[in-house]
Amino acid sequence: MSPDITTVTVGLADRSYDILIGPGLIAEAGAAIAKRLPGVRAAIVTDENVAKAHLARLIDGLKAAGVASTALSLPAGEKTKSFDALQEVVDAVLAARLERGDVVIALGGGVIGDLSGFAAGIVRRGMNFVQVPTSLLAQVDSSVGGKTGINSPRGKNLVGVFHQPKLVLADTGALDTLPAREFRAGYAEVAKYGLIDRPAFFAWLEENWREVFAGGPARTRAIAESCRAKAEIVARDEFETGDRALLNLGHTFGHALEAATGYDGARLVHGEGVAVGMALAHRFSTRLNLASPDDAERVEAHLRAVGLPWRMSDIPGGLPGAEALLGFIAQDKKVSRGALTFILTHGVGQAFVAKDVPASEVLAFLTENQSG
C-alpha cells in the first residue's frame, strides 16, 4: 500500500471500518479486500461511464489477489436509483450464486453506492459491502456511514436501509477523470462539514479551494477532514436519532429542489441541490433572526466563487410554485409526525436541528426567494 494513503476509522465497535484515502486504491482494492475478507467472491456494481474508466483495473486487482468477480454495469444518473435497477442488481448477485459471506462492491458515485448498498443490505438478509467511490461527493459523504437506498416518485431516498460497509477505498486519482461540474457538485458536501461545526475548516476552504480543485495534498486533506467529520458524527449517532441529522444541512431544501426537477441531472445534480439548499438554510436562519445576514452572504459568496449555484433562480428550466415545493419538503424523511424539521444555523459552523418549524414561515420564505 502506498505511503501516501491516509486512514480514517469509523468507530462502531465490532462493526468499525477503515476509510483509505489516496492514489492508486482501485488497482490495490483486491489486496485490501482479501486482507479483510479472505476467501470472498465479489459482485461489482458500476455505471457505464465509470466502467470505461476504472472497471478493468479493479477486476485485474481482484484477480491478482485471488478474488473471483462478476460485474454489472448500469446507466449513469440519478434515475438509476430505482426499484427496477434494484431488482436488476439483486438478480445479478443471486444469478452469480454469491453467498451471504461474499461481497458486493460499489464502484462509482453516490447513485451506485446507495443502490448497491441497499441491495447488499437485503440480499440473503445482508451481505458484505465495500465502497469504492469514484466521485468527490461519494468519497466525502455518501460512501461513509451506511445510509443506502433508492428514490421514489414521491421523494428522494425514501426507500432504503442502514447497512455499513466493511471498507471504503477513496482513490483520489479517480477524481482526475471527473467532469468539472461533477467535482464542483461534490465540493458542496466538503463545504458542508465546515458549515456544520468546523468554522476553521470552512475558513481554510475559503483560502485554499483552488488547491483542492487542482489536486495534490490540499485535496487529500479536504477529503480526509470531511471523512473525519462524518465518521465522528456517525460513531455518535449511527441511525440518525440525534446529532447525525446535522449532516442534512442544506438537504431538506435541496432534496425538494431535486424532486421538483424530476431528478433531471441536466438541470440539477445532487451536490448543486445541496449548495442551493445550504444557501437557503442560512438565508432562512437570517429571516428567523437566528443568524446575521453577514453569515448568509459569506456562504453565498463562497458558493458563487467556486462556481456552484446558490439561488433557486440559478436552476435552469423553472420550478413549480412555493406551495408545490413545500409539498416536496413535507414528504422528506426529515419530517417527523408532520412537523417540519430543518437544519438551521446561528452562524458559520454553528448548525443545529430545528424542530416544529412553522410551515407558514417556510412557505413565505420560498415565495420570497422564488420572486427574487
Phi, psi and omega in degrees: 000137183299143176292349180278004184277130174257137180246129173240132181255134172267112187274101179229048179055235184285357176251018177297152178209161182261147167251116177261131186232124178159180183280153172079009187285337177294316180294331183263006184299321181302313180296319181294321180288315181298327179294319185268332183228069184298138175084004183280158164251160189229146166248119178266130174245129182214183173242169189297325180289313181294323181303318181298324186273327194226344190297316183301320180296320179294314180299317180298319179294321177295315181298318180297331180268005178081021180257109177289143184216158170231154185229144175234126179248128184246164176298144178283151174120160185300331182292349176285345175281071188224166176299320181298315180292323177301315179298322180295318179294313180302314180298321181294320179294316180291321180296330178281357179059038176285146181263172183301326181278357177279186190227141169259128180249124176265115177248100182160198180272200185297325180298310181294319179297314180295315181294312183295320179296322177296313178300316179297327181287338185247336179290129182052031179061027172124105177254166173297151186217133176232133178261128171237078186288135183246000175246157179298317180302315181292323182293325184261350187222287194290338181281348186249130171113348171085006175282127178227162176160181179228169179268159171239155173304341180272354179162172186272137173058032183277349181233121181175186179220161166276122179211105185287142173287166173271340186193145173236128180243101183262094181280106183294335178295332180296336183289341180293341181267358183286141169300148183304321181297320182290323177296315178302317181299319177294328180298333178303322179289329175296310179300327181305319183297323175294322183286337179288299185204021180231070183300327179294324178293319178297318178298321178296320178296321178302325182275330193240011186299328180297321178291325176298318180291326183286336181102184180087200187302324181295322179294313179299319179298316181295319179294314182296318179296321178295316180294321177298317181299314181290319181300320180297317181290317180298320180298328179281329191209074187299320189256021173057054174258355181206253187304327186299336178301336179301332180295349179272012176308124180085347188278330181294312173295315185298315179297322178296321179292322177297314179298321182293335177265007179066028181055037179275104183295341176292331181266319186203122173260166190306311183298326176293321176298320178295320179299310178298319180297321179293319177297317179295320180298320178289321179291322177295322177298322176295317180299326180272009179061035179262339185212162179286143175299338178299324180293316178298318180294324179295316179297313180299320181297321181289316178299318179295319182299321183275356176093019179266150173292149181221354177237153176301328180290348176283348181274119183290151172095355179079159182233158173294171183293172184300322181294322178293319177297320177298325177297320176294321178297320182293340178273350188292153181296340182283353176280135181232120180053037176085348180276139180278126179244130178232156168265112181247185187212150170263002181151177180301124180079016182228050180284153178209162180272121179250117180257161179057041176288126184298131179299328180296323178292318180297316181298315179298320180295314179297320179299315179299316185285332176289331181273002174114000000 
